[in-house]
Amino acid sequence: MAGADAGIERISVDRLNRLTGTEYFENGLAESTTFDLVGNRESHTDRLGDTRDFTSNSANEYLTVSINGQQPTPLPYDAAG
């Protein structure tokens, strides 16, 4: 592999320059990410087609993640955040 970007055909960014999509030319697979209005990740679909959905609170901390629509898993925080 020539470098970190080897095999990437196209990337997509939103109006805030956040990476929202990547397409790979060697296998035709793609990844995508969506964000809420304040920049928290809402979902990510990897190149295998697995989707992770995230929930967050008003402090912009992720509360749960669920994979492929399964039961959400809580994400713990300690006193330091």
N, C-alpha and C positions, 0 to 999 in steps of 0.2 A: 504494500500500500504506500503510495507516494506521500501522503500526508493526511491530516485530519479530515480534509474535505474530499478525499478520493472516493469516487463512486457517487457523489451527489450531483444530480442533474439540475435540480431547481429547489430554491428555498422561497418561502413566502413569509412576509412580515405584515403586521397590522400597521395602522397609522402611527402607533407609538414605538415602532421598530421592534416589537416583540416577535420572536420566532413563532409562527403559527402553522408552518407546514414544511416538510422536507420530502422530496421525491428522489429515489435512488435509481440511476439508470441501469445498473448491473442486473437488477432483478425486478424492476418495475414496481417495487413496494413503496409505501409512503407512510409518513407519520403526520399527525395533526394535533394541535393544541388550541383550546378556546379559553378565553379569559372573561371575567366579569368586568363591570364598569370601572372598578378601582384597581384592577390588575391582578386579582387572585385567579389562579388557574382553576377552571371549572371542570375541564376534562382533557384527557390526553389519550390518543389512540396510537399505539406503537405499530411498527411495520409488520407485526404478526397479526394485527387486527384486534388485539386485546385493548379494552377501553377501561380507563381509570377515571372515576368521577369523584370530585372533591367538593366538600362543603367547608365554608369558613364563617367566622364570626365577625362582629363589628371591629374587632382589634386586628383583623386580617390574619388570624391564626387559623390554620387548617384544623377542622374538627374531626372530619371523617374522610375515609377513602373507600370506595367500593370498586371491585374489579369485575368487569363484565356483568354488571347489574346484580351482583350478589349482595348479601347483607353488608351494610357499611361497617367498617372497622374504625373504632374511635382512635384518635391520635393523641396520646397523653402529653401534657406539658408539666414541667416542674415549676418551682417558685421563680426560677430565673427565666422562665418563658420557654 
